[in-house]
Amino acid sequence: MDASGAVAGAAVSGRRKVAIILFNLGGPDSPESIKPFLLNLFRDPAILRVPFFVRPFLARTIANARLAPATENYALLGGKSPLLGLTQEQAAALEAALPDVEARCFIAMRYWHPFSLEAARAVKAWGPDDVVLLPLYPQFSTTTTGSSLTAWRDAAVRVGLAADTTTVCCYPVDPAYAAATAARVKIEYEKARAALDPAVPLRVLFSAHGLPEIIIQRGDPYQWQIEHTVATVLAAWGAEIDYTVCYQSRATPQKWIGPSTDEEIERAAHDKTAVLVVPIAFVSEHTETLVELDVEYRDLAVKLGVPGYYRVPTQNADPGFIASLAGQVTRAIGRGPGLCSSAGGRMCRLEHTGCPSRAL
């Protein structure tokens, strides 16, 4: 069917056309794109919070320093990030999970193609009745969802996109998301427990991407939301376990929030306990999970004598996770234009001045 036929079919069915914009980080699609990807990342004022006249020079310096290790990491993944392909699978699954509307997902990556501008042009050409902005970051941070929102708004203005838009800022304690996550953790915990000697204890490490401490101190709600996600997942699981929340992927010499994941692996070695790592802030596999967790931290665990190292896969296109996203979209459409969390209104504390609901 051609485009005009599809539009006519939608008009006959009476289904509303809903464009769902999936925000994600992005990743290089070839070895040649690794450096420009890194430059885009560190040129972002939400990431590198230094005076604007210093940022270009400092971004080049950091990107050059990180190019060799990043190239080695992506070489382990075939020379590119798997993130776009996995996000496309999530998009297709989400469209299929929304039969009551004519849903189409558009991917807006922050630091590599497809960028927000590309997505905005495609959305305008499609002509939706409603637009739902849906981050693939369950927990809000000014460095991730906040940065993507800024990029999207600029892109929408540039292309002249005018449509009723609802923004889902975060869903850290959404019951469906928590239940889907808990189900995956439970399965992997039982597998690990069965593989271990009964005398060996097992500790769960909920590992999230870290942030410089100063960003949290200035009102970013990310760490608070991570802790609430973990509490909600544990409540959905209903098990009493040994666990901790930790943070990975330190990228600058500043003091970052902790404890770090490597520190927790060292503690596990000291305590002679096995670990099950849960990438709690990630919903797709990429270098931080496939290389940092599966290679680097596993090697560290073996070197330190941790009696067992296991890892829970990310959600990717897991049906439970996709159902939770579909629920977010359905509720967003029902609420109408504006900004909402999975709880409806603002869920952050007043001291979280980085919350996007601060002006509401």
DOKEDREN-190074 format. One line per 4 residues: number of its first residue (from 1); their letters; for each residue x, y, z of N, C-alpha, C. Coordinates in steps of 0.2 Angstrom, whole numbers. Layout:
! residues N
NUM> a> X Y Z X Y Z X Y Z ~ ...;
This chain:
! residues 360
1> mdas> 4 -6 0 0 0 0 4 6 0 ~ 3 11 -4 7 17 -4 5 22 2 ~ 8 28 2 7 32 8 0 35 8 ~ -2 37 2 -9 39 2 -14 34 4;
5> gava> -13 28 2 -18 22 4 -18 21 12 ~ -12 22 15 -11 21 22 -15 26 26 ~ -14 33 23 -18 38 26 -25 37 26 ~ -28 35 20 -35 34 19 -37 29 23;
9> gaav> -33 23 24 -35 18 28 -36 20 35 ~ -31 24 38 -32 27 45 -38 31 46 ~ -40 35 40 -46 39 41 -52 35 41 ~ -52 30 38 -58 25 38 -59 22 44;
13> sgrr> -53 19 47 -53 16 53 -55 20 59 ~ -54 27 59 -55 31 64 -50 31 69 ~ -44 28 69 -39 27 74 -35 33 73 ~ -33 36 79 -29 42 79 -21 40 78;
17> kvai> -18 44 74 -11 43 72 -7 46 78 ~ -3 42 81 1 43 87 8 42 85 ~ 12 47 85 20 47 84 23 46 91 ~ 27 41 92 30 40 98 38 41 97;
21> ilfn> 40 46 100 47 48 99 51 44 105 ~ 56 39 103 60 36 108 66 39 108 ~ 68 42 114 74 45 116 79 40 118 ~ 85 40 115 91 36 118 97 39 116;
25> lggp> 103 36 119 109 39 119 112 39 112 ~ 111 34 108 115 33 102 121 30 102 ~ 124 28 97 131 25 97 134 24 90 ~ 140 24 90 143 24 83 141 18 79;
29> dspe> 140 19 72 138 13 68 144 11 64 ~ 150 13 65 156 11 62 162 13 66 ~ 168 10 64 174 13 68 175 20 67 ~ 174 22 60 175 29 59 171 34 62;
33> sikp> 165 32 65 160 37 68 162 37 76 ~ 166 33 78 168 33 86 170 40 88 ~ 175 43 84 177 50 87 172 55 86 ~ 168 56 81 163 61 80 157 60 86;
37> flln> 156 53 87 151 52 92 154 54 99 ~ 160 53 101 163 55 107 163 63 107 ~ 164 66 102 164 74 101 157 76 103 ~ 152 73 100 145 75 101 144 75 108;
41> lfrd> 146 69 111 144 68 118 147 73 123 ~ 153 75 122 157 79 127 156 87 125 ~ 153 88 119 151 95 117 144 97 120 ~ 141 92 123 134 93 126 135 97 132;
45> pail> 132 103 133 133 107 139 130 103 145 ~ 125 99 144 122 95 149 127 90 152 ~ 132 88 148 137 83 150 143 86 153 ~ 146 91 149 152 94 151 150 101 153;
49> rvpf> 149 102 160 147 108 163 153 113 164 ~ 155 116 159 161 120 160 159 127 156 ~ 162 132 156 161 138 152 161 136 145 ~ 156 140 141 155 138 134 161 139 130;
53> fvrp> 166 144 132 172 145 128 177 140 129 ~ 176 136 135 181 131 136 179 124 133 ~ 173 123 133 170 116 131 173 113 125 ~ 173 117 119 175 114 113 182 111 114;
57> flar> 187 115 117 194 112 118 194 106 122 ~ 190 107 128 190 101 133 187 95 130 ~ 182 96 126 178 91 123 183 87 118 ~ 187 90 114 192 87 110 197 83 114;
61> tian> 199 86 119 204 83 123 202 77 126 ~ 196 77 129 193 71 132 191 66 127 ~ 189 68 121 187 63 116 193 60 113 ~ 199 63 112 205 61 110 208 56 115;
65> arla> 207 57 121 210 53 127 206 46 127 ~ 199 47 125 195 41 126 194 37 119 ~ 197 39 114 196 36 107 199 29 107 ~ 205 28 110 208 22 109 205 16 113;
69> pate> 203 18 120 199 13 123 192 12 121 ~ 189 17 118 182 16 115 183 12 109 ~ 188 13 105 189 9 99 190 2 101 ~ 194 0 106 195 -7 108 188 -10 110;
73> nyal> 184 -6 114 178 -9 116 173 -10 111 ~ 172 -6 106 168 -7 100 170 -12 96 ~ 177 -13 96 179 -19 92 177 -25 94 ~ 176 -26 101 173 -32 104 166 -33 102;
77> lggk> 163 -28 99 156 -28 97 155 -28 90 ~ 160 -29 86 160 -29 79 161 -22 76 ~ 164 -18 80 166 -11 77 160 -6 78 ~ 155 -8 81 149 -3 81 145 -4 87;
81> spll> 141 0 89 136 -1 94 130 -5 92 ~ 127 -9 96 121 -13 94 115 -9 96 ~ 115 -3 99 110 1 102 104 3 97 ~ 106 5 91 101 7 86 97 1 84;
85> gltq> 100 -5 83 96 -11 81 91 -13 86 ~ 94 -13 92 90 -15 98 84 -10 99 ~ 85 -4 98 80 1 99 75 0 93 ~ 77 -1 87 72 -3 82 68 -9 84;
89> eqaa> 71 -14 87 67 -20 89 61 -17 94 ~ 63 -13 99 59 -11 104 53 -7 101 ~ 55 -3 96 50 1 92 45 -3 89 ~ 47 -8 85 42 -12 82 38 -16 86;
93> alea> 41 -18 92 37 -22 97 31 -17 100 ~ 34 -11 101 29 -6 105 23 -4 100 ~ 25 -3 93 19 -2 89 14 -7 89 ~ 17 -14 89 12 -19 89 8 -20 95;
97> alpd> 10 -17 101 7 -17 107 2 -12 108 ~ 1 -8 103 -4 -2 103 -9 -3 97 ~ -13 -8 97 -18 -9 92 -24 -4 91 ~ -25 -1 97 -31 4 96 -29 11 93;
101> vear> -23 12 92 -21 18 88 -17 16 82 ~ -16 21 78 -11 20 73 -4 22 75 ~ 0 18 78 6 20 82 12 19 77 ~ 16 24 77 22 24 73 28 27 78;
105> cfia> 33 23 79 39 25 83 44 28 79 ~ 47 33 81 52 37 78 58 37 83 ~ 64 36 81 70 35 86 74 42 85 ~ 75 45 91 79 51 91 85 50 96;
109> mryw> 90 49 93 96 48 97 100 54 98 ~ 103 54 103 106 61 106 113 62 102 ~ 117 57 102 124 59 100 126 55 93 ~ 122 52 90 123 49 83 117 47 80;
113> hpfs> 117 46 73 111 46 69 107 40 72 ~ 100 40 71 96 46 69 96 51 74 ~ 97 58 73 97 63 78 90 66 78 ~ 88 70 83 82 73 84 79 76 78;
117> leaa> 84 80 74 82 83 68 79 79 63 ~ 82 73 62 80 68 57 73 65 59 ~ 72 64 65 66 61 68 61 66 67 ~ 62 73 69 57 78 68 54 79 61;
121> ravk> 59 78 56 57 79 49 52 73 47 ~ 54 67 50 50 61 48 43 62 51 ~ 43 64 57 37 65 61 32 70 57 ~ 35 76 55 31 81 52 28 78 45;
125> awgp> 32 74 42 30 71 35 24 66 36 ~ 24 63 42 19 58 43 13 61 45 ~ 13 67 49 7 71 50 3 67 56 ~ 5 66 62 2 63 67 -4 68 70;
129> ddvv> -8 65 74 -13 68 78 -10 70 84 ~ -6 65 87 -3 66 94 4 64 93 ~ 8 67 98 15 65 98 16 64 106 ~ 20 58 107 22 56 114 29 55 114;
133> llpl> 32 59 118 40 59 119 41 54 125 ~ 44 48 123 45 43 128 53 41 128 ~ 56 43 134 63 41 135 64 34 136 ~ 69 31 133 71 24 135 76 25 141;
137> ypqf> 75 30 145 79 31 152 73 31 157 ~ 72 25 161 67 25 166 68 31 171 ~ 74 32 173 75 38 178 77 44 174 ~ 74 50 177 76 56 174 82 59 176;
141> sttt> 86 61 171 92 65 173 93 71 168 ~ 95 76 170 96 82 166 101 80 161 ~ 106 75 162 111 73 157 108 69 152 ~ 103 66 153 100 61 148 93 63 145;
145> tgss> 88 62 148 81 64 146 81 72 145 ~ 84 75 150 84 83 150 87 85 143 ~ 93 82 142 97 85 136 93 83 129 ~ 90 77 129 86 75 124 80 79 122;
149> ltaw> 76 81 128 71 86 127 73 92 124 ~ 78 95 126 81 101 123 82 100 116 ~ 85 95 114 87 94 107 81 93 103 ~ 76 89 106 69 88 102 66 95 101;
153> rdaa> 65 99 106 62 105 106 65 110 100 ~ 71 110 100 75 114 95 73 111 88 ~ 73 104 88 72 101 81 65 103 79 ~ 60 102 83 53 103 81 52 110 79;
157> vrvg> 55 115 82 55 122 80 58 123 73 ~ 63 120 72 67 120 66 63 118 60 ~ 59 112 61 56 109 55 48 112 55 ~ 46 116 60 39 118 60 34 113 62;
161> laad> 36 108 66 32 103 68 27 106 74 ~ 21 105 72 16 108 77 11 102 78 ~ 11 99 84 6 94 85 5 93 93 ~ -1 91 95 -2 90 102 4 85 105;
165> tttv> 8 87 110 13 83 112 13 82 120 ~ 14 76 122 14 74 129 21 71 130 ~ 24 73 135 31 71 137 30 67 143 ~ 33 60 143 33 56 148 41 57 151;
169> ccyp> 41 61 157 48 62 159 52 56 162 ~ 48 52 165 51 46 169 46 41 171 ~ 49 35 172 44 30 175 48 25 180 ~ 52 28 185 56 24 189 52 20 194;
173> vdpa> 46 21 195 42 17 200 36 14 197 ~ 35 14 190 30 12 187 29 4 188 ~ 23 2 191 22 -5 193 23 -10 187 ~ 21 -8 181 22 -13 176 30 -14 174;
177> yaaa> 33 -8 174 41 -8 173 44 -12 179 ~ 42 -11 185 45 -14 191 44 -21 190 ~ 38 -23 189 36 -30 189 40 -34 183 ~ 41 -31 177 44 -34 172 52 -35 174;
181> taar> 54 -30 177 61 -30 179 63 -35 184 ~ 58 -35 189 59 -40 195 58 -47 192 ~ 54 -48 187 53 -55 184 60 -57 181 ~ 64 -53 178 70 -55 175 75 -56 180;
185> vkie> 75 -52 185 80 -53 191 79 -59 194 ~ 73 -61 196 71 -67 199 74 -73 195 ~ 72 -73 189 75 -79 185 82 -80 185 ~ 86 -74 184 93 -75 184 96 -76 191;
189> yeka> 93 -74 196 95 -75 203 94 -83 205 ~ 88 -86 203 87 -93 204 92 -97 200 ~ 94 -95 194 99 -98 190 106 -98 193 ~ 108 -92 196 114 -91 199 114 -95 205;
193> raal> 109 -95 209 109 -99 215 109 -106 214 ~ 106 -109 209 107 -116 207 114 -118 205 ~ 117 -113 202 124 -115 199 129 -114 205 ~ 128 -111 210 133 -110 216 132 -116 221;
197> dpav> 138 -117 224 138 -121 230 133 -118 236 ~ 128 -121 239 124 -119 243 127 -115 249 ~ 133 -116 250 137 -113 256 139 -106 254 ~ 139 -104 247 142 -98 245 136 -93 245;
201> plrv> 136 -87 248 131 -82 248 131 -79 241 ~ 125 -75 240 124 -72 233 122 -65 235 ~ 125 -60 232 123 -53 233 121 -50 226 ~ 116 -46 226 114 -43 220 116 -36 220;
205> lfsa> 120 -34 215 122 -27 214 118 -24 208 ~ 114 -19 211 110 -15 206 115 -9 203 ~ 117 -10 197 122 -6 195 119 -1 190 ~ 120 6 191 117 11 187 123 15 184;
209> hglp> 122 19 179 127 23 176 128 29 181 ~ 134 31 183 136 36 188 135 43 185 ~ 136 48 189 136 55 188 141 58 192 ~ 143 64 190 147 68 195 143 70 200;
213> eiii> 146 70 206 142 71 212 140 78 212 ~ 143 83 209 141 90 209 134 91 205 ~ 133 86 200 127 87 196 121 85 201 ~ 122 80 205 117 78 210 116 83 215;
217> qrgd> 121 86 217 121 92 222 117 98 220 ~ 117 99 213 114 104 210 106 103 208 ~ 104 97 211 97 96 210 94 91 205 ~ 99 87 202 97 82 198 94 76 202;
221> pyqw> 88 74 200 84 69 204 86 61 202 ~ 91 60 198 93 54 195 95 49 201 ~ 99 50 205 101 46 211 95 44 215 ~ 91 49 217 85 47 221 80 43 217;
225> qieh> 79 44 211 75 40 207 78 32 206 ~ 84 32 205 87 25 205 86 21 211 ~ 87 25 217 86 21 223 78 19 224 ~ 74 23 221 67 21 222 65 16 217;
229> tvat> 68 16 211 67 10 206 69 4 210 ~ 75 3 213 77 -3 216 72 -5 222 ~ 70 0 226 65 -2 231 59 -5 228 ~ 56 -2 222 50 -4 219 51 -11 216;
233> vlaa> 57 -12 213 58 -19 210 59 -24 215 ~ 62 -23 221 62 -27 226 56 -29 229 ~ 51 -24 230 44 -25 232 40 -29 228 ~ 41 -28 221 38 -32 216 40 -39 216;
237> wgae> 47 -40 218 50 -47 218 47 -50 225 ~ 47 -47 230 45 -50 236 50 -54 240 ~ 56 -54 238 61 -58 241 66 -54 246 ~ 68 -57 251 73 -53 256 80 -56 254;
241> idyt> 84 -51 251 90 -53 248 96 -48 251 ~ 102 -50 250 108 -46 251 109 -42 245 ~ 108 -35 245 109 -31 239 112 -25 241 ~ 114 -21 235 117 -14 236 116 -11 229;
245> vcyq> 116 -4 230 115 0 224 122 3 223 ~ 124 3 216 131 5 215 131 8 208 ~ 137 12 206 137 16 200 143 14 196 ~ 143 14 190 148 12 185 149 18 180;
249> srat> 154 17 176 155 21 170 158 28 171 ~ 162 29 176 165 35 178 169 38 172 ~ 168 44 170 171 46 164 176 52 164 ~ 175 56 170 179 62 171 183 61 178;
253> pqkw> 188 66 179 192 65 186 188 68 192 ~ 182 71 191 178 73 196 176 68 201 ~ 174 70 207 171 65 212 164 63 209 ~ 163 56 208 157 54 206 153 50 212;
257> igps> 146 50 211 142 47 216 144 39 217 ~ 143 37 223 145 30 224 140 26 229 ~ 142 20 231 149 17 229 149 15 222 ~ 155 14 219 156 12 213 155 4 212;
261> tdee> 154 2 206 153 -5 205 159 -9 206 ~ 165 -6 204 171 -10 206 173 -10 213 ~ 171 -5 217 172 -6 224 167 -11 227 ~ 161 -12 225 157 -17 227 159 -24 225;
265> iera> 162 -24 219 165 -31 218 171 -33 222 ~ 175 -28 224 180 -29 229 178 -31 236 ~ 172 -28 238 169 -29 244 167 -36 244 ~ 164 -38 238 161 -45 238 167 -50 238;
269> ahdk> 172 -49 235 178 -53 236 180 -54 243 ~ 180 -48 247 182 -48 254 177 -53 258 ~ 171 -52 256 166 -55 260 165 -63 257 ~ 168 -64 252 168 -71 249 161 -73 247;
273> tavl> 158 -68 244 151 -69 241 151 -68 234 ~ 147 -72 230 146 -71 223 141 -65 222 ~ 141 -63 216 137 -57 214 133 -58 208 ~ 127 -55 208 123 -55 202 122 -48 200;
277> vvpi> 124 -45 195 124 -38 193 118 -37 189 ~ 114 -32 191 108 -30 188 109 -23 185 ~ 109 -22 178 110 -15 175 104 -11 176 ~ 102 -8 181 96 -6 183 94 1 179;
281> afvs> 99 4 177 97 11 173 97 10 165 ~ 98 4 163 99 2 156 93 -2 154 ~ 90 -1 148 85 -5 145 87 -8 139 ~ 93 -7 136 96 -10 130 103 -12 131;
285> ehte> 105 -17 128 112 -19 129 117 -14 124 ~ 122 -12 127 127 -8 124 134 -9 127 ~ 138 -4 126 145 -5 128 146 -6 136 ~ 141 -2 139 142 -2 147 140 -9 150;
289> tlve> 136 -12 146 134 -19 148 138 -25 145 ~ 138 -24 139 142 -30 135 149 -30 136 ~ 152 -24 137 159 -24 138 161 -22 146 ~ 159 -17 148 160 -15 155 158 -20 160;
293> ldve> 152 -22 160 150 -27 165 152 -34 163 ~ 151 -36 156 152 -43 155 160 -45 154 ~ 164 -40 152 171 -41 151 175 -38 157 ~ 175 -32 158 180 -28 162 178 -30 170;
297> yrdl> 172 -30 172 170 -31 179 171 -39 180 ~ 169 -43 175 170 -50 176 177 -52 177 ~ 181 -49 173 188 -50 174 191 -48 181 ~ 188 -42 183 190 -40 190 188 -45 195;
301> avkl> 182 -47 194 179 -52 199 183 -58 199 ~ 185 -61 193 189 -67 193 196 -65 196 ~ 199 -60 195 206 -58 197 206 -58 205 ~ 200 -55 208 200 -54 215 197 -60 219;
305> gvpg> 195 -65 215 193 -71 218 186 -71 220 ~ 181 -67 217 174 -68 219 172 -74 217 ~ 168 -78 221 166 -85 220 161 -86 214 ~ 158 -81 211 154 -82 206 152 -75 203;
309> yyrv> 151 -74 197 149 -68 194 144 -69 189 ~ 138 -66 190 132 -67 185 129 -60 183 ~ 126 -60 178 123 -53 176 116 -54 173 ~ 112 -50 175 105 -50 172 105 -46 165;
313> ptqn> 102 -49 160 101 -46 154 97 -40 154 ~ 98 -35 150 94 -29 150 87 -31 147 ~ 82 -27 147 75 -28 145 75 -29 137 ~ 78 -25 133 78 -25 126 70 -25 124;
317> adpg> 68 -30 120 61 -31 118 57 -36 122 ~ 59 -37 128 55 -41 133 48 -39 133 ~ 43 -44 132 36 -42 132 34 -38 138 ~ 36 -40 144 34 -36 150 36 -29 150;
321> fias> 42 -28 147 44 -21 147 41 -17 142 ~ 40 -20 136 36 -17 130 29 -15 133 ~ 26 -20 136 19 -19 139 19 -13 144 ~ 24 -12 148 25 -6 152 25 0 148;
325> lagq> 29 0 143 30 6 138 23 8 135 ~ 20 2 133 13 4 130 8 7 135 ~ 9 5 141 4 8 146 6 15 147 ~ 13 17 147 15 24 147 12 28 141;
329> vtra> 12 25 135 9 29 130 2 30 130 ~ -2 24 132 -9 25 132 -11 30 138 ~ -8 30 143 -10 35 148 -8 42 146 ~ -2 43 143 0 49 140 -5 52 136;
333> igrg> -8 48 131 -13 50 126 -19 52 130 ~ -21 49 135 -27 50 139 -26 57 143 ~ -20 58 145 -19 64 149 -19 70 145 ~ -17 70 139 -17 75 134 -10 79 134;
337> pglc> -10 84 131 -3 88 130 -1 90 137 ~ 6 90 137 9 92 143 15 88 145 ~ 17 88 152 22 84 154 20 80 160 ~ 22 73 160 19 69 166 25 64 167;
341> ssag> 24 61 173 28 55 175 24 49 175 ~ 27 44 177 22 38 177 17 38 183 ~ 19 43 188 14 44 193 9 49 192 ~ 9 52 186 5 57 184 8 64 184;
345> grmc> 8 67 190 12 73 191 19 72 193 ~ 21 78 196 28 78 199 29 73 204 ~ 34 69 204 36 64 209 42 66 213 ~ 46 70 210 52 72 214 51 77 220;
349> rleh> 56 77 224 56 81 230 57 89 227 ~ 56 93 232 56 100 230 64 102 229 ~ 68 99 233 75 100 232 78 98 225 ~ 74 94 221 76 92 215 75 97 210;
353> tgcp> 79 102 209 77 108 205 78 106 198 ~ 82 100 196 83 98 190 77 94 187 ~ 71 93 191 65 90 189 62 94 183 ~ 60 91 178 57 95 172 50 98 174;
357> sral> 47 96 180 41 98 182 42 104 186 ~ 48 107 187 49 112 192 45 119 190 ~ 43 120 184 40 126 182 32 125 183 ~ 30 119 184 23 117 184 20 119 191;
